[in-house]
Amino acid sequence: MPCVSVVVPVYNVEDYLEKCLRSILTQTYSDLEVLLIDDGSTDRSGGLCEELAQTDPRVRVIHQENQGLGGARNTGIEAAQGEWILFVDSDDWLEADLIADSLEAAERAGADMVVPAFRTVDETGRELAVMREDLPENTGLALARHPQLLLMSPCAWGRLYRTRLFRDSGLRYPPRAWYEDLRTTFKLLPLAERVVAIPTVGVNYLQRAGSIMNSRNLARNVEILEALEDLLDWYQKRGLLDQYRPELEYLALFHGYLTASVRVLRADPKSPLLEEFAGWLRQRFPDYRSSKYLPRLGRKRRLLFRLLEHRQYRAIRLLFRLKG
């Protein structure tokens, strides 16, 4: 049995898949399997998966009807044979030591989850930014003693998980849903004995060129509130809501209000979603303006927060035009 199962959801990424897979197969740690989950691709991606699988016996291909990113990850979880599982988006690529460094850190810290740094890149491969979590590095962190784990990015990809976190709990990603990672990542944290953050920059996260928001999908941004409700309900049912209320409040403020509002208003400053986001936050967390975590926003985001609070949408759009 392989030690690590690398799950790659594939959907219409024929221009990116080969580079992604090559970065996995050339890892300095080689005891792994690669599961390419063709999620009903309509371009050449499905056939390309089969071609690439012929180049290395560690690659397996699973074809399925489209279930979205969450559904593709779930298929990978069910099929995985490794003790560890790593999700990789098919338009990203890995640095060669990611798996080796992650396994070494997990063994040293006795961790069930490893959180590396990552960089954002454009289509030319140019580095845009390096993103590190604001966590102590190279030490095992338990959520009960380090609730700030709940403040990290919800992204599922690029992190190493013990497969049993999913198998023993029955946790899966919601299929065909937006924000499937936010709905799931933060449910794994109370189940992990320890989490370790490492300085390794492991993933090159591709930011594809294109419009801010396809108007056809603008309304789907409301799913951020559904995701947060799902998360809060999960914590409440397990008697954890009060214990982690400050952190969950900040998650709601950051993801369900600030980030979602800015994303929508840049596409449509008259969208009724803007008031829906604000009203939901006021109802769920009426004291959010007193959050002890507001300083984490940094200077620029605090400015955006203040402008949002005063409905200065035109000023926010102007800020982004000047930045662009």
Secondary structure, 3 states (H helix, E strand, C coil): CCCEEEEEEECCCCCCHHHHHHHHHCCCCCCEEEEEEEECCCCCHHHHHHHHHCCCCCEEEEEECCCHHHHHHHHHHHHCCCCEEEECCCCCEECCCHHHHHHHHHHHHCCCEEEEEEEEECCCCCEEEEECCCCCECCCECCCCCHHHHHCCCCCCCCEEEHHHHHHHCCCCCCCCCCHHHHHHHHHHHHCCCEEEEEEEEEEEECCCCCCCCHHHHHHHHHHHHHHHHHHHHHHHCCCCCCCHHHHHHHHHHHHHHHHHHHHHHHCCCCCHHHHHHHHHHHHCCCHHHCCCHHHHHHHHHHHHHHHHCCCHHHHHHHHHHHC
